[in-house]
Amino acid sequence: MHAAAKPTMRDLQEQAHNVGHDYANGSPHIRHHSVRQRVVDEVQRVLGSVQDRKGRCRILELGAGHGTFTDHLVAAGAEVEVTEMSAPSAELLRHRFRHNPLVTVTHDPEGKAAFSGPSLDAVVAISVLHHIPDYLGTVERLIQRIVPGGAFLSFQDPLWYPRRSKVSMSLDRNAYLLWRIGQGGYRSGMATRIRRMRGVYDESKAADMVEYHVVRQGVDEKALHAVLTENFHRTHMHRYWSTQSGLLQALGERMAPPTTFGLVAELRR
Ligand SMILES: C[S@@+](CC[C@H](N)C(=O)[O-])C[C@H]1O[C@@H](n2cnc3c(N)ncnc32)[C@H](O)[C@@H]1O
């Protein structure tokens, strides 16, 4: 008997981000005004300044999901190239933007299509880098496409776990658990939780592999920052609390240490 083939990252992304996938549920940066506005404000400020200087702004948006932030890029007057690993999401985006010639959508099953193509004024990656096993290599490749004066923005990636305090990790995990209890699907949720507590990850399960940061202990914000400072004159790191529950989001913003980061790099060398 043949063993079942190991699913590819694309299979897993499509399992997790299928046609009916609700990108807002479980996404603090879409659900909570304060987190979403932080992202939107920076996108508008940075892309607006590129537009003001150059009179145009060619953007790559990596992993756009169902286009929540693509709308804001379009509103900023940008020409947007989207790459999306999930075929159903790419199809939905194509349909949504079919009357807008400024938006092109490429289904990118291998996660490599974004590495080549025409020059760009900016790259935007929102809640995506933590899904990519080699996120540092990916960012290095994407930067090569950005012209001098251009920008890079990423938001909504989990801070590197080993640098976070026990208090930070436990507030974050418990806030997630409290929210998760209200979501149902206890049996599969508990099974995932138990595998994570034991440090065991199942490479055939989207719950373990799509949220790749859990396997790899978050995203190394300092390593990413170093790559960006090498390539851009100005960089800024946002660190903020982000959790699924609305109530705990409001409380955590006042009291809890940050869990999540965004990086904004301007003026490509
Ligand atoms: C959490 S969703 C975020 C979607 C959207 N950016 C948002 O914030 O609503 C991550 C998306 O990235 C896509 N993705 C993951 N790895 C990718 C890669 N290497 N290239 C392009 N898309 C990718 C997934 O299919 C999924 O749609």
The ligand as a Gaussian input file, in Angstrom:
#p B3LYP/6-31G(d) Opt

LIG

0 1
 C       -4.306000      35.300000       6.754000
 S       -4.564000      35.460000       5.038000
 C       -4.444000      37.229000       4.870000
 C       -5.202000      37.752000       3.702000
 C       -5.204000      39.276000       3.545000
 N       -3.878000      39.802000       3.335000
 C       -5.836000      39.915000       4.741000
 O       -5.104000      40.493000       5.560000
 O       -7.067000      39.847000       4.841000
 C       -3.070000      34.895000       4.257000
 C       -3.228000      34.735000       2.754000
 O       -1.922000      34.566000       2.186000
 C       -1.980000      33.561000       1.183000
 N       -0.590000      33.078000       1.042000
 C        0.137000      32.324000       1.891000
 N        1.383000      32.167000       1.440000
 C        1.473000      32.851000       0.267000
 C        2.524000      33.088000      -0.680000
 N        3.731000      32.597000      -0.506000
 N        2.237000      33.841000      -1.774000
 C        1.009000      34.357000      -1.951000
 N       -0.032000      34.161000      -1.092000
 C        0.211000      33.438000       0.018000
 C       -3.020000      32.576000       1.702000
 O       -3.572000      31.809000       0.669000
 C       -4.048000      33.514000       2.348000
 O       -5.033000      33.920000       1.442000

